[in-house]
Structures are given as structure tokens and as C-alpha cells.
Amino acid sequence: MSKKIIKLLFTVSICSVIIIISSCKESVIEPTFYGSIEGTVMDAETSTPISEASVSTSPPTNALITDSEGKYFIEDIPVGEYTITIKKTGYIKSTVSVSVREGAVAKASTFLEKEKKTNLPPLKPDNPVPENGSTNQPLSITLMWQASDPDKDDSLFFDVYLYASNSIEQNLIASNHTDTFLVVQNLSFNTSYFWQVIAKDNSGAETSGYIWNFSTIEMPKFPIVFSSKREGNYEIYASDTQNSYNIKLTDDPARDWSPRFNPKTNQIAFTSNRDGQTHIYRIDTDGSNLFKITGVPVAGFHNNGAGFCWSNDGSKILYSNYDKLYTIDLNGGNLTQIATAPSGRHFRESSWSPLGNMIAVLTIGQNIFDSEIYIMNTDGTGMALLVDNLPGIIESPVFSHDGKSILYTRDISGLEAQEGRQLDSHIFLLNIDTKVQTDLSLENKPDGTNDLWPKFSPDGSKVIFTNVNNTGLGLKDVYTITVNVDINNYRSRTKIISDAEMADWR
């Protein structure tokens, strides 16, 4: 073998050994280290925690959501630099960078700002109740409407305006109202009303609704008037016989009471101390056209102004001033004295016969229980005693429609108290010619009460009167009672108006 071949083989062997030795050398592996990330997500405006916000990282690790306290925790992730992305519907996405170190917890609290969006104003209120243009609406009514806002999360508030057709100014009847209905009371009869709803959202945007209208029912023919202290002082009211509607006809700090229908015209007379002394005034049956009739006041022993009356033709008022009995025209003219009371007595109450031929008067002494009833001609002549000065207080003579009888009241207990208390006042119907009388209060009258101020119903079949507790406490209520007994020999008593007194019925 040649030396060249031997040398080549040796070289190849040496290289093979080197290759084998190199291939058997062990690989070197670098170690991995871990840490954690902890954070809280909060509202940038209120600093309150935001729950259920999505949390992701870059490079990717675990995808999480925040808990009820706005917190999240990513554990056992390789050390290094991470970008954390926080997302929540309604908020602007936020990112934050953190460095994760071996065995450490990186803190990454984040504040999210709410998305800025353009606020849209509320839609126009619509679908009014009552419908636009409705008629014959009651005096107490519930206004209703529908409203919405394009921004579903917005809250709505309403300003409501209402005004009568004869008014030049809108009246704000509700401000920042949160319901879509509103109860309105004490409207006027036969009146057109306009109303409008302004819708507002919690961002300050507002939308004016259409102007709607409705009209109320016409004023009924109220057949009953009465006095009541239900609002703090005595005022005059009108009512129907079912007490469905009550309207206040006067409104004055003074005492307005004892209303009396004019038998021929749409006028009501009443007494009032609004001028200091007690005088007689008149108004129309709707409460308008107040007019003071008397210049000489109503006055005398225990004369509270309840005892005047209209003449049968409605042209005059009959009333008393101490011991003088006067007539005066309804327009305040032609004051005429027609009678003088017996010595030591004053006139107090009066009634003019519907037939126009007689007058009944109550006279009274210095003691309120010193009372008796006379009748006389309408010119004051022929005065004659009709009801003697019996024990107990006598009051309220009133002619029947046929002029043959009178109603009056008397306290049958016979109490004669200086302060005028009555214990058991009854209503009597007395035939003027025969002197036969009937106790209308004998049946079904509550114990411990007084029946007072009787008047006949328009057809004469009933008497309207006031019943009140004899202590003077509690409400005075208006009742009716039948004049003639029915087949069961029973006089029915019916309460028709609460908290009322001195009623008249036409």
C-alpha cells in the first residue's frame, strides 16, 4: 500500500472520530420564570367598580372578566412585558402595560371612561286622554298621555300646563312630574280648557307637546244651596239632590251663610259680616254679580242674620233691625218699615207666605229662650200670636206652599239655657186655622241631636233640615224627611249632604 493511501485513510479516521465525539455532546436548555397580574377596573367618573368587564393580554394568556368588585387576577404567567386590554359595553376600551417579574404580582388598576354619545330629545307626547276636542268632561278629571325617548336609558319628566279658554296665561299645574297621568280637580262648568305636556329628559333636552283641548259639562240646575264651614269659614255652596256635585258660590274670609233662593229669579240672597256688620247680599245662582242689598244692618237680640226671607214675588226682602221689621227692594231701594215688635222684644226670623197674603215672624226677648211666633198681614197689620212662649227655644217659622201651615222648631226638652243650648229640638208642622200640629221628628231621630232650620221641598212632600249633635260639636248634616207618613206609618229620614247647614231647596 502506498504511503499516500495510508495517509488518506488516517485522515478520514481522525475526522470520523471528531464527528462522533461532537455528536455525543449534551444540549443546554435555559430555565423559565413566572409571575402574576392583579388589577381593578373602575368607572372614571364615579370611581365605582365595574363588574363583567373583559380582560385580555398581549402576548396572550388567560381571558377573564372582572368580578362584582371590579377585580381580576392572572396567575402563573411567564415573566416579561404585557399589554392588558379592558373592554366593557358603554365604555371606551382601555390598555395598560405591565412588567411581570419572577414571583411578583404586577398591579394594573384601570379607569374606564363612558362612551360619549349625542343625546336625543324626547319624542312628542301623544295619545291624550281625554281625546283632543272631547266634550262633556267632569269637573274632576285624570289627564293621561304617552311619551318615550330615543335614548332608552334616559329618564323622562313632564311639565303640564292647563288654562281655560278665557285665560291669557298658561298655568303650570305640575313640574318635573314623573307619571304619565295627572288628576285635575275643581274645574269650572261649561268651560273649554287647553292643556300641554312638555317632556324633558335627564340630560336637559325637552320637547313641547301639542296643545290639546276639552270642554266640561254644562252647569246643572242646582236645586239646593247651603252654608258650610268645611274650608275654615262659612261659605255658600250649591248642590244637586244626590250630592254628586258641590260648587262654592262665595269665597270671602267673612261669615257667609243662610242662603235663600229668590222664588222668581236666578238669584240667591244670603247674609254676611264682610263689612263688619251683618248685611244681606245677593248673587246669581252661579256665584256671579255680588250685590249688597241692605244699608241698615240685620241686628237685634240674638239675631245672627238667619231669619230674613224673600217676598212671594221675589221683588223684596223682609228682614229685621232690632224691633223694626223692614222690606227692601232687591236692588237695595225703597227701605220701608212695616211693623214694630211688642214692647221689650225684637224681630228675629221671618217667612212670607207663597200666597202673598201673610207674614210669619219670630220675636225674641233678651233671653234666647224667650221666643214666640206671630202672623200678620204683609203690610204689618193684624199681628196675632200663633205659637206661645213655650218652654225651650222656638225657631225658624216657615210657610207651607199652600200657606195653610207653618213649620217651626222647638226644643221639647224645655231647656232654658242662657247660652242657647238645645237638647232635643224637633220639627213641627202646625195648621194655622185648626192649630193641629204634627211632630215630624218624632220617628227615627237620633238621640242627643237637634233638628234645625227646616224648609219645604219644591213639591212640599219633604222637609229639608239640618241635624246636629246637641253638644254643638261634630259636623252638621243636611237631611230630608217625608211630611206625610207612608203605608207603614214611617217617616223616612235621608242624609243628602254632609258638613252642611241652613239649606234651601228650590
URURSUL-V223688 format. One record per pair of residues at least 6 apart in sequence whose ideal C-beta (glycine too) atoms are under 8 Angstrom apart, sorted by the first residue. I is the first residue (numbers start at 1). J is the second residue. D is the distance in Angstrom with one decimal. If there is no record, write none. Layout:
BEGIN
i: {I/I}
j: {J/J}
d: {D/D}
END
This chain:
BEGIN
i: {32/33/33/33/33/34/34/34/34/34/34/35/35/35/35/35/35/35/35/35/35/36/36/36/36/36/36/36/36/36/37/37/37/37/37/37/37/37/37/37/37/38/38/38/38/38/38/38/38/39/39/39/39/39/39/39/39/39/40/40/40/40/40/40/40/40/41/41/41/41/41/41/41/41/41/41/41/41/41/41/42/42/42/42/42/42/42/42/43/43/43/43/43/44/44/44/44/45/45/47/48/49/49/49/49/49/50/50/50/50/50/51/51/51/51/51/51/52/52/52/53/53/53/53/53/53/53/53/54/54/54/54/54/54/55/55/55/55/55/55/55/55/55/56/56/56/56/56/57/57/57/57/57/57/58/58/58/59/59/61/61/61/62/62/64/64/64/65/66/77/78/79/79/79/80/80/81/81/81/81/82/82/82/82/82/83/83/83/84/84/84/84/84/84/85/85/85/86/86/86/86/86/86/87/88/90/90/91/91/91/91/92/92/92/92/94/94/94/94/96/96/98/98/98/99/100/119/119/119/119/119/119/120/120/120/120/121/121/121/121/121/122/122/122/122/122/122/122/122/122/122/122/123/123/123/123/123/123/124/124/124/124/124/125/125/125/125/125/125/125/125/125/125/126/126/126/126/126/127/127/128/128/128/128/128/129/129/129/129/130/130/130/130/131/132/132/132/132/133/133/134/134/135/135/136/136/136/137/137/137/137/137/138/138/138/139/139/139/139/139/139/139/139/140/140/140/140/140/141/141/141/141/142/142/142/142/143/143/143/143/143/143/143/144/144/144/145/145/145/145/146/147/147/147/147/147/148/149/149/149/151/151/154/154/154/155/155/156/156/156/156/157/157/157/157/157/157/157/158/158/158/158/158/158/158/158/158/158/159/159/159/159/159/159/159/159/160/160/160/160/160/160/160/160/160/161/161/161/161/161/161/161/161/162/162/162/162/162/162/162/163/163/163/163/163/163/164/164/164/164/164/165/165/165/165/165/166/170/173/173/174/176/187/187/188/189/189/189/189/189/189/189/190/190/190/190/190/191/191/192/192/192/193/193/193/193/194/194/194/195/195/195/195/196/196/196/196/196/197/198/198/198/198/199/199/199/200/200/219/219/220/220/222/222/222/222/222/222/223/223/223/223/223/224/224/224/224/224/224/224/224/224/224/224/224/225/225/225/225/225/225/225/225/225/225/225/226/226/226/226/226/226/226/226/226/226/226/226/227/227/227/227/227/227/227/227/227/227/227/227/228/228/228/228/228/228/229/229/230/231/233/233/233/233/234/234/234/235/235/235/235/235/235/236/236/236/236/236/236/236/236/236/236/237/237/237/237/237/238/238/238/238/239/239/239/239/239/239/241/242/243/243/243/246/247/248/249/249/249/249/249/249/250/250/250/250/250/250/252/252/253/254/254/254/255/255/256/256/256/256/256/257/257/257/257/257/257/257/258/258/258/258/258/258/258/259/259/259/259/259/260/260/260/260/260/260/260/261/261/261/261/261/261/262/262/262/262/262/262/263/263/263/263/263/263/264/264/264/265/265/266/266/267/267/267/267/267/267/268/268/268/268/269/269/269/269/269/269/269/269/270/270/270/270/271/271/271/271/271/271/271/271/272/272/272/272/273/273/275/277/277/277/278/278/278/278/278/278/279/279/279/279/279/279/280/280/280/280/280/280/280/280/281/281/281/281/282/282/282/282/283/283/283/291/291/292/293/293/293/293/293/294/294/294/294/294/295/295/296/296/296/297/298/298/298/298/298/299/299/299/300/300/300/300/300/300/300/300/301/301/301/301/301/301/301/301/302/302/302/302/303/303/303/303/303/306/306/306/307/307/307/307/307/307/307/307/308/308/308/308/308/309/309/309/309/309/309/310/310/310/310/311/311/311/311/311/311/312/312/312/312/312/313/314/315/315/316/316/316/316/317/317/317/317/318/318/318/318/318/318/319/319/319/319/320/320/320/320/320/320/320/322/322/323/323/323/323/323/324/324/324/324/324/325/325/325/325/325/325/325/325/325/326/326/326/326/327/327/327/327/328/328/328/338/338/338/339/339/339/339/339/341/341/342/344/344/345/345/345/345/346/346/346/347/347/347/348/348/348/348/348/349/349/349/349/349/350/350/350/350/350/351/351/351/351/351/351/351/352/352/352/352/353/353/353/353/354/354/354/354/355/355/356/357/357/357/358/358/358/358/358/358/359/359/359/359/359/360/360/360/360/360/360/360/360/361/361/361/361/361/362/362/362/362/362/362/362/362/363/363/363/363/364/364/365/367/367/368/368/368/368/369/369/369/369/369/369/369/370/371/371/371/371/372/372/372/372/372/373/373/373/373/373/373/373/374/374/374/374/375/375/375/375/376/376/376/386/386/386/386/387/387/387/387/387/390/391/391/392/392/392/392/392/392/392/392/392/393/393/393/393/393/393/393/394/394/394/395/395/395/395/395/395/396/396/396/396/396/396/397/397/397/398/398/398/398/398/398/399/399/400/400/400/400/400/401/401/402/404/404/404/405/405/405/405/406/406/406/407/407/407/407/407/407/407/407/407/408/408/408/408/409/409/409/409/409/409/409/409/409/410/410/410/411/411/411/411/411/411/412/412/412/412/413/413/413/415/415/415/421/421/422/422/423/423/424/424/425/425/425/425/425/426/426/426/426/426/426/427/427/427/427/427/427/427/427/428/428/428/428/429/429/429/429/430/430/431/440/440/440/440/440/440/441/441/442/443/443/444/444/444/444/445/445/445/446/448/448/448/449/449/449/449/450/450/450/450/451/451/451/451/452/452/452/452/452/453/453/453/453/453/454/454/454/455/455/455/455/455/455/456/456/456/456/456/457/457/457/457/458/458/460/461/461/461/462/462/462/462/463/463/463/464/464/464/464/464/464/464/465/465/465/465/465/466/466/466/466/466/466/466/466/467/467/467/467/467/468/468/468/468/468/475/475/476/476/476/477/477/477/477/477/478/478/478/478/478/478/478/479/479/479/479/480/480/480/481/481/481/481/482/482/485/486/497}
j: {78/78/79/102/103/76/77/78/79/102/103/77/78/79/100/101/102/103/104/105/106/73/74/75/76/77/100/104/105/106/57/73/74/77/82/84/98/100/105/106/108/71/72/73/74/105/106/107/108/55/71/72/84/96/107/108/109/110/49/66/69/70/71/72/109/110/49/50/53/55/66/70/71/72/86/88/109/110/111/112/48/49/50/70/109/110/111/112/49/50/111/112/114/111/112/113/114/113/114/111/70/66/68/69/70/71/66/70/88/91/112/65/66/67/68/69/70/65/66/88/65/66/70/86/87/88/91/112/63/64/65/86/87/88/63/64/65/66/72/74/84/85/86/63/64/84/85/87/74/77/82/83/84/85/82/83/85/80/82/74/77/82/74/77/72/73/74/72/72/100/100/100/101/102/99/100/97/98/99/100/97/98/99/100/106/95/96/97/95/96/97/98/108/110/93/94/95/93/94/95/96/110/112/93/112/114/115/112/113/114/115/112/113/114/115/110/111/112/113/108/110/106/107/108/106/106/151/154/201/203/204/205/149/150/151/205/149/201/205/206/207/147/148/149/154/156/199/200/201/205/206/207/147/148/149/150/199/207/199/207/208/209/210/145/146/147/158/180/197/199/207/209/210/145/146/147/209/210/145/146/143/144/145/195/212/142/143/144/145/137/141/143/214/214/210/212/213/214/213/214/214/215/214/215/215/216/217/187/214/215/216/217/187/216/217/185/186/187/188/189/216/217/245/183/184/185/186/187/183/184/187/214/181/182/183/184/160/162/181/182/183/184/195/180/181/182/180/181/197/209/180/156/158/180/197/199/156/156/199/201/201/203/201/202/203/201/202/178/199/200/201/176/177/178/199/200/201/202/174/176/177/178/179/180/197/198/199/200/172/174/175/176/177/197/198/200/172/173/174/177/182/195/196/197/198/170/171/172/173/195/196/197/198/170/171/173/184/193/194/195/169/170/171/193/194/195/188/191/192/193/194/191/192/193/194/213/191/196/182/184/182/200/193/216/216/216/217/218/219/220/247/286/215/216/217/218/219/215/216/213/214/215/213/214/215/216/211/212/213/211/212/213/214/208/209/210/211/212/209/206/207/208/209/206/207/209/206/207/247/286/240/245/238/239/240/245/247/285/240/241/458/505/506/238/239/240/241/464/478/496/497/503/504/505/506/236/237/238/239/249/259/260/261/268/503/504/236/237/238/239/259/478/497/500/501/502/503/504/234/235/236/237/256/257/258/259/270/500/501/502/234/235/237/499/500/501/235/499/499/248/252/253/254/255/255/256/257/248/249/250/251/252/256/248/249/250/256/257/259/268/270/283/287/246/247/248/249/500/246/247/249/285/245/246/247/496/497/500/496/496/496/497/498/497/287/287/259/268/283/285/286/287/256/270/272/283/287/290/272/274/274/272/273/274/272/273/270/271/272/274/281/270/271/272/305/306/501/502/270/271/305/306/307/308/502/268/269/270/502/504/268/269/270/308/309/310/504/267/268/285/310/504/506/268/269/282/310/314/330/310/312/313/314/354/506/313/314/315/314/330/284/285/282/283/284/285/314/330/282/283/284/285/280/281/282/293/308/310/317/330/280/281/282/283/278/279/280/281/298/305/306/308/278/279/281/305/279/305/292/297/298/299/297/298/299/303/304/305/292/293/294/295/297/298/292/293/294/298/305/308/317/319/290/291/292/293/290/291/293/330/289/290/291/331/332/332/317/328/330/331/332/317/319/328/332/335/332/335/321/326/335/321/305/308/319/320/321/320/321/322/320/321/322/323/346/347/348/364/322/345/346/348/364/365/366/368/348/364/368/420/320/346/347/348/364/349/453/502/319/320/347/348/349/350/362/396/317/318/319/320/350/317/318/319/350/351/352/316/317/318/352/317/318/327/352/356/378/352/353/354/355/356/356/330/329/330/327/328/329/330/327/328/329/330/325/326/327/350/352/359/325/326/328/350/326/341/346/347/348/350/361/346/347/340/341/345/346/347/337/339/340/341/347/337/338/339/340/341/347/350/361/380/335/336/337/338/334/335/336/338/334/335/336/378/379/380/347/361/376/380/383/347/363/363/365/366/363/364/365/370/363/364/365/361/362/363/361/362/363/364/371/361/362/395/396/397/359/360/361/362/397/359/360/361/397/398/399/406/358/359/378/399/359/360/399/403/399/401/402/403/402/403/378/377/378/403/375/376/377/378/399/403/375/376/377/378/380/373/374/375/386/397/398/399/406/373/374/375/376/397/371/372/373/394/395/396/397/408/371/372/373/374/370/371/371/416/418/393/418/419/420/391/392/393/415/416/417/420/389/389/393/394/395/385/387/388/389/394/385/386/387/394/397/406/408/383/384/385/386/383/384/386/432/382/383/384/397/406/430/432/394/397/408/410/430/410/414/416/410/411/412/413/414/415/416/422/425/410/411/415/416/420/422/425/408/409/410/408/409/410/425/452/453/407/408/409/452/453/454/406/407/408/406/407/408/454/455/456/405/406/406/407/429/456/460/456/460/460/431/432/433/429/430/431/432/429/430/432/427/428/429/430/440/454/455/456/463/427/428/430/454/425/426/427/428/450/451/452/453/454/425/426/428/422/423/424/425/426/450/424/425/426/439/422/423/424/421/422/423/470/472/450/470/450/470/450/470/441/450/451/452/470/439/440/441/442/445/451/439/440/441/451/454/463/465/481/437/438/439/440/437/438/440/483/436/437/437/451/454/463/481/483/491/451/481/491/490/491/490/491/492/493/451/467/493/467/469/470/471/467/468/469/470/467/468/469/470/465/466/467/479/465/466/467/468/501/465/466/501/502/503/463/464/465/463/464/465/503/504/505/462/463/464/483/505/463/464/480/505/505/506/483/482/483/484/480/481/482/483/480/481/483/478/479/480/496/503/504/505/478/479/480/481/503/476/477/478/479/500/501/502/503/476/477/478/479/495/474/475/476/477/501/498/499/499/500/501/495/497/498/499/500/495/496/497/498/500/501/503/493/494/495/496/493/494/496/491/492/493/494/491/492/491/492/503}
d: {6.0/7.1/4.8/4.0/7.7/5.1/6.4/6.0/6.7/7.0/7.6/6.7/8.0/5.3/4.0/5.3/5.9/6.3/5.0/7.0/6.5/6.8/6.3/4.4/6.8/6.9/7.3/7.5/4.6/7.0/7.5/7.4/4.3/6.9/6.9/6.9/5.9/6.4/7.2/4.8/5.7/7.6/7.5/5.1/7.8/5.0/7.2/6.0/7.2/7.4/7.2/5.7/7.0/7.8/6.7/3.8/5.4/6.2/6.8/7.8/7.4/5.1/5.1/7.9/4.6/7.5/7.1/4.7/4.7/7.6/5.0/4.6/7.8/7.3/5.5/7.4/7.6/5.2/7.9/6.2/6.5/5.8/6.2/5.7/7.2/7.4/5.4/7.3/7.8/5.8/7.3/6.5/7.4/4.1/6.0/4.4/7.6/7.4/6.7/7.8/7.9/7.4/7.3/5.0/2.9/7.5/6.3/4.9/5.7/7.2/6.0/7.9/5.5/6.3/4.9/7.5/6.0/5.2/6.4/7.3/6.4/4.5/7.2/5.6/6.6/4.1/7.6/7.0/7.0/7.6/5.6/7.3/4.7/7.2/7.1/4.5/6.7/6.7/4.8/7.6/6.5/7.5/5.9/5.1/8.0/7.4/5.0/7.9/6.8/7.7/4.9/6.8/5.4/7.4/6.8/4.5/7.1/7.5/6.8/5.6/4.7/7.4/5.6/7.9/4.8/7.8/6.6/7.4/5.1/6.0/7.2/4.9/5.7/5.3/7.6/5.8/6.7/7.7/5.7/7.7/7.0/5.5/7.8/6.1/7.9/5.7/7.5/5.3/6.6/5.1/7.5/6.4/5.4/7.5/6.6/7.6/5.1/6.9/4.8/7.4/7.5/5.0/6.4/5.1/5.9/6.1/5.8/4.1/6.6/5.7/6.3/6.6/5.0/7.4/5.8/5.3/7.4/5.5/7.8/5.3/5.5/4.3/7.7/4.8/6.4/5.2/6.2/7.5/7.1/4.2/8.0/5.7/7.1/4.1/5.4/7.2/7.8/6.9/3.8/6.6/5.0/6.3/7.1/4.6/7.5/5.9/3.8/6.9/5.4/6.8/7.0/4.7/6.9/5.2/6.7/7.0/7.4/6.7/7.4/5.6/7.7/5.4/6.8/4.6/6.7/4.6/7.4/8.0/4.3/5.3/7.7/3.8/7.8/6.9/5.6/7.8/7.4/7.6/6.3/4.4/7.4/7.1/5.3/7.9/4.7/7.4/7.0/3.9/7.2/5.6/7.0/7.8/4.8/7.9/7.6/4.4/6.4/7.6/6.3/7.1/4.3/7.4/7.2/4.9/7.4/7.6/5.0/7.8/5.0/6.6/5.2/6.8/7.9/7.2/6.6/7.3/6.7/4.5/7.4/6.9/6.0/7.4/6.9/7.2/7.2/4.5/7.4/7.3/7.6/5.4/6.8/7.8/5.6/7.1/5.2/7.6/7.0/7.8/6.6/4.8/7.8/6.0/6.3/6.3/4.4/7.9/5.5/7.8/5.3/7.2/6.4/5.7/7.0/5.9/7.3/5.0/7.8/5.8/7.7/5.5/6.9/7.8/4.2/5.8/6.6/6.7/4.6/7.8/5.8/7.0/6.0/4.6/6.7/6.2/7.7/4.7/7.6/7.6/6.9/7.5/4.5/7.6/7.9/7.3/5.4/6.6/5.9/7.1/6.3/6.8/5.4/7.1/7.2/7.4/4.2/7.1/7.4/5.4/4.2/6.1/5.5/6.8/7.5/5.5/7.7/4.2/6.4/5.7/6.9/6.4/4.8/8.0/7.6/7.7/5.7/4.9/6.4/6.1/7.4/4.6/6.5/4.9/5.2/7.0/5.7/7.8/6.9/5.3/7.0/5.7/7.9/7.0/3.9/7.1/6.7/7.8/7.8/7.3/7.1/6.6/5.4/7.6/6.8/5.3/6.6/5.8/6.3/6.2/3.7/7.8/7.6/7.9/7.5/6.4/7.2/4.6/5.6/6.7/5.3/6.1/7.5/4.5/6.5/5.8/7.1/7.2/5.5/7.1/4.9/7.4/5.6/7.4/7.8/6.8/5.6/7.2/4.9/7.1/4.3/5.7/7.3/5.3/6.7/6.4/5.0/6.7/4.2/8.0/8.0/6.3/5.7/6.5/3.8/6.1/6.0/7.5/7.1/6.8/6.8/6.1/7.0/5.9/5.6/6.8/4.8/7.1/6.4/7.2/7.7/7.7/7.2/5.8/7.1/5.2/7.9/6.3/6.9/5.1/7.7/7.4/4.1/7.9/6.5/5.7/6.9/5.2/7.6/5.6/8.0/6.9/6.8/6.0/6.3/4.3/6.5/6.1/4.0/7.4/5.2/7.2/6.2/7.5/7.0/3.8/6.4/6.5/7.8/7.1/5.5/4.6/7.0/6.5/5.6/5.5/4.9/7.0/8.0/7.7/4.8/7.6/8.0/6.1/7.2/6.3/4.5/5.5/4.6/5.5/7.5/4.9/6.3/7.4/5.4/7.5/4.5/4.4/5.1/7.3/4.8/7.0/5.3/7.6/7.8/5.4/6.6/5.4/6.4/7.1/7.2/5.3/5.8/7.0/6.7/4.9/7.8/8.0/5.7/7.8/6.3/7.6/5.8/5.2/7.8/7.6/7.4/7.5/7.8/7.1/6.1/7.9/7.5/3.7/4.5/7.4/7.7/7.0/6.6/7.9/7.0/5.3/7.7/5.2/5.2/3.5/6.5/5.3/5.7/7.6/4.6/7.4/7.9/6.5/6.3/7.7/7.3/7.1/7.8/5.8/5.8/5.2/6.1/4.3/7.9/7.5/5.0/5.1/7.2/4.4/7.0/5.8/6.8/5.0/7.0/7.1/6.4/6.0/5.3/7.8/5.9/8.0/7.7/5.3/4.1/7.0/6.8/7.6/5.5/4.4/7.3/5.9/6.4/7.5/5.0/7.4/7.5/6.1/3.4/7.8/5.4/8.0/5.8/4.6/5.1/7.0/6.0/7.0/7.7/7.2/6.5/5.5/7.6/6.0/5.7/7.0/4.8/7.0/7.0/6.6/6.2/7.9/7.4/5.9/7.7/7.5/5.4/6.9/5.6/7.4/5.9/3.4/7.0/6.8/7.2/6.6/5.6/7.9/7.8/7.7/7.4/3.9/8.0/7.1/5.5/4.5/6.7/7.8/7.3/4.2/5.8/7.3/4.6/7.9/5.5/6.7/7.8/4.7/4.6/6.4/7.7/5.8/5.9/6.2/6.1/6.5/5.3/6.4/7.7/5.2/5.8/6.5/6.2/5.2/7.4/7.7/7.5/7.1/6.0/6.2/6.5/7.6/4.9/7.6/7.0/6.2/7.1/8.0/6.9/7.1/5.2/6.8/6.4/6.6/4.6/6.6/5.5/6.8/6.7/8.0/5.4/5.9/5.8/6.6/4.5/7.3/3.6/6.5/6.2/7.7/7.9/7.6/4.3/6.9/5.0/6.6/5.9/7.7/6.5/5.8/4.7/7.0/6.6/6.7/8.0/5.2/7.9/6.7/7.3/6.5/7.4/6.8/7.8/5.1/2.8/5.7/6.6/8.0/5.8/6.3/3.8/7.8/6.6/7.4/5.2/7.8/5.1/5.3/5.1/7.2/6.3/7.6/6.6/7.5/6.5/7.1/5.2/7.4/7.7/5.5/6.5/5.3/6.9/4.1/6.8/7.1/6.6/6.2/4.7/6.5/5.9/6.7/6.9/5.2/7.9/6.5/7.1/7.4/5.5/5.0/5.7/6.7/7.8/6.0/7.4/7.0/7.1/7.9/6.8/3.4/6.4/6.9/7.8/5.2/7.8/5.6/4.0/6.7/5.2/6.7/5.2/7.7/6.3/7.7/7.3/6.9/5.6/4.2/7.4/7.3/4.9/7.1/6.6/6.6/5.8/6.4/5.5/7.0/7.7/7.7/5.0/5.9/6.6/4.8/7.3/7.6/5.9/3.6/7.6/7.6/6.4/3.5/6.6/5.1/5.1/6.3/6.2/7.8/4.4/6.4/5.5/7.9/6.7/5.8/7.9/5.5/7.4/5.9/7.9/4.9/6.7/4.7/7.6/6.9/4.0/6.7/6.2/6.3/6.3/6.8/4.8/7.3/7.6/7.1/4.6/7.9/5.2/4.8/5.0/7.0/7.9/5.7/7.2/7.1/7.1/7.6/4.6/4.2/6.2/5.4/7.6/5.9/7.5/3.9/6.8/7.2/6.6/6.9/5.6/7.2/6.8/6.9/7.2/6.4/6.8/5.3/7.2/5.6/7.8/6.2/7.2/5.1/7.0/4.2/7.6/6.2/5.5/7.1/5.3/7.7/7.0/7.1/6.1/7.4/5.5/6.9/6.6/7.5/5.6/8.0/7.3/5.9/7.8/6.3/6.2/4.9/7.7/7.3/6.8/6.2/7.3/8.0/4.3/7.8/6.6/5.0/7.7/4.1/7.2/7.5/6.3/6.6/6.0/4.2/6.9/6.4/6.0/5.9/4.5/6.6/7.7/4.8/3.9/6.5/4.9/7.4/6.1/5.2/6.3/5.7/6.1/7.6/5.8/5.0/6.9/5.3/4.2/7.0/8.0/7.4/7.5/6.8/6.1/7.7/6.3/8.0/7.0/6.3/3.6/6.5/5.5/3.6/6.3/6.1/4.6/6.1/6.9/7.1/7.9/7.1/4.9/7.9/7.9/6.7/5.5/7.2/6.2/7.1/4.9/6.8/5.0/7.8/7.7/7.0/7.8/7.1/5.7/5.1/6.9/5.5/6.1/5.1/7.2/4.8/6.1/4.5/7.3/6.2/5.9/6.9/7.6/5.6/6.8/7.3/7.6/6.2/6.4/6.1/4.6/7.7/6.4/6.1/6.9/5.6/6.0/5.1/6.2/7.7/5.5/6.6/6.1/7.0/5.8/7.8/7.9/4.6/7.7/7.1/6.4/7.7/5.7/6.8/7.8/5.0/6.6/5.6/7.2/7.9/6.4/5.8/7.6/6.5/6.7/6.3/6.3/4.0/6.1/6.0/4.7/7.9/7.3/5.3/7.6/5.4/8.0/7.4/4.0/4.4/6.6/6.5/5.1/7.2/7.2/5.0/6.3/7.6/5.1/7.0/7.0/7.8/3.8/5.6/5.9/7.9/5.4/7.3/3.8/7.0/7.2/6.0/7.6/4.4/4.9/4.9/4.8/6.3/6.0/7.3/5.0/6.8/5.8/6.9/6.4/4.6/5.9/6.7/7.6/4.2/7.1/7.9/7.9/6.2/5.7/6.9/6.5/4.7/7.6/7.9/6.5/4.9/7.6/6.6/7.7/5.2/6.4/7.8/7.3/7.2/6.3/5.5/7.8/5.4/6.4/5.7/6.0/7.1/5.6/7.9/5.3/5.4/7.4/5.6/7.9/6.5/4.8/7.6/6.6/7.6/6.0/5.0/6.7/5.1/7.3/4.9/7.2/4.2/6.9/5.2/7.3/6.7/5.5/5.9/7.5/6.0/7.7/7.9/7.4/7.0/6.1/6.8/5.3/6.3/6.1/6.9/6.6/5.9/7.1/4.6/6.4/5.7/6.3/6.8/5.3/6.1/6.4/7.4/5.3/7.7/5.1/7.7/4.7/7.3/5.9/7.7/6.9/7.5/5.2/7.1/5.9/7.5/7.4/4.3/6.6/6.8/7.4/5.7/7.9/5.2/7.8/7.0/7.8/4.3/7.5/7.3/6.2/4.7/7.0/6.6/4.1/5.3/6.8/5.2/7.0/6.6/7.2/5.7/4.1/8.0/4.6/6.9/4.6/5.4/6.2/5.2/6.8/7.4/5.1/6.0/5.5/7.1/5.0/7.8/5.0/5.4/5.7/7.5/7.0}
END
